[in-house]
Amino acid sequence: MATSLRRDTIMKYVVVTGASTGIGYDAARYLIERGFHVFGSVRKQVDADRVQGELGEQFTPLLFDVTDEEAVATAVSQVAEIVGDTGLAGLVNNAGIAVAGPLMYLSLDEMRWQMEVNLLGQLSVTQKFLPLLGAVPNAPHPPGRIVNISSVSGKVVYPFMGPYAASKHALEAMSDALRRELLMFGIDVIVIGPGSVQTPIWDKAQDIDVEPYRETPYLGMMEGMKKTLVRQGKSGIPVEKVSEVIYEALTKEKPKTRYAIARKLLSGWLLPRYLPARMFDNIVAKRLGLTK
């Protein structure tokens, strides 16, 4: 019986969402190198073929967008057929997007889409994979773990990143609730909050559309923010550092409930969290030109 076997004596299956590039891709690579079989979600068949070709037989692509419930359900059936009573050792919720803009002018449709992908999509994927993680009576395998990829923005909020930060704040609250609710099944929920990571996502910052804000006081600041995001990405945390922490969260006997991976520990994590809020407001405002 699978329940009598130790976690490390059976095949370890993990689902990683958003595996076509960046954190998801590198996490899949890192986990495969350490004996896992990774099911990685991608949205395009061309990415599925490419990643499988690059990562080999221990990678199985799953074709779905986290907002497409029917496609997610189909993927769950595909995974269940392969893992059987072995179940899943982990689910890494990594897929996500970043919507930027001043909240004063942001369209509600953009905010809805931000939350749809980064929060509701994560919940949908989690709900559907939970039975394979052991959230059923008398599960025939040890309980798996859920790793939710948040961000420094899950705790620290900067101007113009309000939509993204709101989604990550909500993800962190949902993670705390899930961790406590799933205690009855022995399923742990761990949050990882990286700062800027060296991935291709930062190159997309150049594509942020500032036209909706051309007639607003924020135009110049939005254009400056695009340049800052690209620069931060190039000097960010090596992506393998995040993969190492994901591996620890999935395998350590007693992992932390939350891991912070800051690019600059003092200025990027400690000061923003522990300085008086008004003081930090003033520092950020002057740096961005919001005040003189």
Sequence and secondary structure as in RCSB ss.txt:
>XXXX:A:sequence
MATSLRRDTIMKYVVVTGASTGIGYDAARYLIERGFHVFGSVRKQVDADRVQGELGEQFTPLLFDVTDEEAVATA
VSQVAEIVGDTGLAGLVNNAGIAVAGPLMYLSLDEMRWQMEVNLLGQLSVTQKFLPLLGAVPNAPHPPGRIVNIS
SVSGKVVYPFMGPYAASKHALEAMSDALRRELLMFGIDVIVIGPGSVQTPIWDKAQDIDVEPYRETPYLGMMEGM
KKTLVRQGKSGIPVEKVSEVIYEALTKEKPKTRYAIARKLLSGWLLPRYLPARMFDNIVAKRLGLTK
>XXXX:A:secstr
 GGGS GGGS EEEEESS SSHHHHHHHHHHHHTTEEEEEEESSHHHHHHHHHHH TTEEEEE  TT HHHHHHH
HHHHHHHHGGG  SEEEE       S TTT  HHHHHHHHIIIIIHHHHHHHHHHHHHT STT SS   EEEEE 
 GGGT   TT HHHHHHHHHHHHHHHHHHHHGGGGT EEEEEEE SBSSGGGGGGGG   GGGTTSTTHHHHHHH
HHHHHHHHHTSB HHHHHHHHHHHHH SS  SEEEE SSHIIIIIHHHHS HHHHHHHHHHHHTS  
